Amino acid sequence: MKTPSPGIMAAGLIGLTGIILVSIGAPSSRKAPAPISETSEPAPPTSVSARGFSLASTSVDLPVDEATYPDGPHANVINANCTSCHSASMALTQPSLSADQWKATVTKMRKVYKAPVAEKDVDAIVAYLIAMPSQKAAPATGKAQDPDPKAAPGVSGGTG
Ligand code: HEC
């Protein structure tokens, strides 16, 4: 078979592109996806039963999992320094600690876990931490976690 000339191949390609474009349709001819419902009410439980099986859908309350620190003085500093390894809930769910205990925790993040936090940002971060609503709810009598663990937890999933 004779190879078609480049001109014929180009014409064929253009024709094919035209057919594809027509079958896709103009952008305006497509229907917009239904907007995501913004109701905060959980849907009432529903269930289906058939042949002795019952499937029920319920809603569950998941534990706090805030990725970033809520707005407040120095929130930008703590968000810039403290959200790369773990979410904000790690600090938001701690018991009420004193400023010294928080400072020791931040020092542990820097020295033991190698968090790249500049010395000059430490005071602003500690100020944010002690002002968190979860901290003010109770007197600072909580027990900080091991302030000197020597090494970061392993990533191997081992038991040691
Ligand atoms: C380099 C990674 C890294 C960065 C950045 C980091 N952390 Fe951590 N953080 C860790 C690790 C690792 C743990 C321990 C997790 C575990 O024990 O499972 C931890 C645990 C914690 C805990 C739990 C209590 C404790 O004492 O272990 C708090 C609170 C915390 N971090 C706060 C912070 C704050 C505040 C910052 C910003 C100054 C920060 N982290 C930045 C790695 C980091």
Residues whose N, C-alpha, C, O or C-beta is under 5 A from the ligand:
A	BS01	HEC	N81 C82 S84 C85 M90 A91 Q94 T105 V106 M109 Y113 K114 A115 P116 V117 Q145 A152 P153
